[in-house]
Amino acid sequence: MTATQANATTTNWQECIRDVPDFPKPGIIFKDITPLVADGKAFSAVVDELASHIGPDVDAIVGIESRGFIFGAALAQKLGLGLITVRKPGKLPAAIHAVEYELEYGVDRLEIHRDALSAGHKVVIIDDLLATGGTAAATVKLIGKLGADIDACLFVIELSFLNGKQALGDVKVHSLMQVD
């Protein structure tokens, strides 16, 4: 057990999030969740807190690749719901819908199976981090293509200084931790 893991059993789960300077490029401070998910009590506390923001009429959890899968799977299992995965290109084997979205350095694309959801389904979208909102906004568009309704977008961490909520329009957003 690392020092961070040992501390997580007696302190706030937020203390398990490690700042990594200059990753993936100079000037960026990466929020590393790996110590958080490595500590069972801290991870459980986060999943419990996320679950407290999900209403009883939600049909499925939508996890965004890749760290959204970690929290999404745990949350879906806890609530007895299914997990729908939104993937990067070429990862899904059946017919898909796709959305391209802009990054600060180019264009990326997300995909979802065409039969993953349909009209009348109500979902919660989950990811570890909300930054500029591009990935989450693309996921919102994908869910719209399937005709499903979005109850909320949930994030463990929000970099509020990047105004990512604005990219999500009128979708309800809740973040457990905000970094100004």
N, C-alpha and C positions, 0 to 999 in steps of 0.2 A: 504494500500500500504506500502510495506517495504521500508527501506532506500535504499536498492539496486534497487528496482523498481523505486523509485522516481529519483534516480541518472541516470537511464538509459534513461530517457526522455531528458536529457540535456548533456549526455556524450556518449562516445563510447560504443557500445554493448559489447565489450570485457571485459569491467569492470563489466558486469553482471555475468560473469563466476566465480563461487565460488570455491576456493581451500579448500578441506576437507582433512586434514592430517590423515594418518594412516587408511584410508578406501580404500578397504575392509579389508586390513591387514596392520600391521605395516610397515612403510617405503614407502608406496604408498601415493602419493598426488593425490586424486581423483579430476577430473575436473567436477564440478557439473553444468549442464546446466539448472537446474530447475529455477533459478532466471531469466535467459535469456528468456526462453519460457513463463515465467509468466508476462513479460513486453511486451505488445503489440507492442510498437514502436521498441524496440530492436529486438524482434522476426521477425517483418516485415522487418527490415533492413537486417537481416541475410538472410532471404528468398530471398529478392531482390538481394543481393550480390551473392548468390548461383545461382539464375536464370540467372545472367549475364554471367555465364560460360557455359551455355547450348545452343548449336547450334539449328537452326531451323529444322534440319532433325532428331531429336531425337523423338522416338516413345513412350517411357515410362520411368518412374522413377522406379528404383529398390531400395526399402528401406530395410535395414538390421535390424532385430529385436534387440532391441526394440526402441532405441532412433532414429534410422534411419527412423522409421515410422513417427515420429513427423515432422521431416524436409521434408521427402519424400512426405507426404500427402499434406503439405502446398505448396510445390514446384510443385507437380503434378496439384493441383487445380489452382495455379497461371498461369501455362503454358497450361492448358487445356489438360493435358496428363493423362494417366492411371498410377496407382501405383501397382507395382508388389511387393509382400512381400516375403522375405526370412526369414524363421522361424526356430526356434529351434525344435527338434524332437517331433513328435506327435501332432502338432498344425494344420496341414493341412489335410482336409478331403478327398481329391481326390488323384489320383495316383501322386507320387512324384519322383523326382531325389534327391539324398542325397550325401553329401560330408562330410567325416570326416577330421578333421584337429587337429593338435597338439597345445596344450596350454603349458605354462610353468609347469603346474601341472597335465597334463593328456591329454585326447582327448575329443573333442566336435564334434558336428555334426550340419549341416545346411541343410534345405530342401526347395525345390521349387516345385510348381505344374508342372507336365510335359507339360501341355497345356498353361502355362503362357506366353510363347514367342515361336517364331519359327525363322527359317532362314530368314534373311532379316530385322528383327527388330533391331533397334539401340537404346541402352539404356544408361542411366547414373545411376551409383550406388551411393547411398548416405548413409552416416552414420555420427554420431556426432563426432567420434574420431578415428583417425588412430594412433595406438600404434605399435605393432609388425607386423601388417599386416595380421595376420593369418585369421581373420574373413573375411576381404575384399578379400583375396586371395581365400578362399573357395567359396565366392560368385562369383568371376570371373570364377572359375571352373564350378559352377552350370550354369551360363549363357552360357558358352561354351557347356555344355551338351545339351542345348536347341537349339544351332546353331545360337543364336543371337550375334550381334556385340556390343562391349562396346565402347562408345564414350569417357567416362572418369569416374573416381571415384572422388567424391567430399566429402570433410570432413569439418566440422566446425573448428575442432581443430586437429592439428597434433603434436604428441610428437616426434619431429624430431630426438632426441637423441636415439630413439629406432630403427631407420632405417626401418620403416614399408614400405616405398616406394619400397624397394628392393624386398619384397615378391610379389609385383604386376608386376614385370617384365617390359614389355614395355607399359603397360596400362598408359594412361595419368592420372596424379593425380594432383588435385588442392585442397589446404587447405586454408581456410580463415584466420586462425591464427596458427602460429607455436610456439611451446614451445621448447626451446633448453635445 
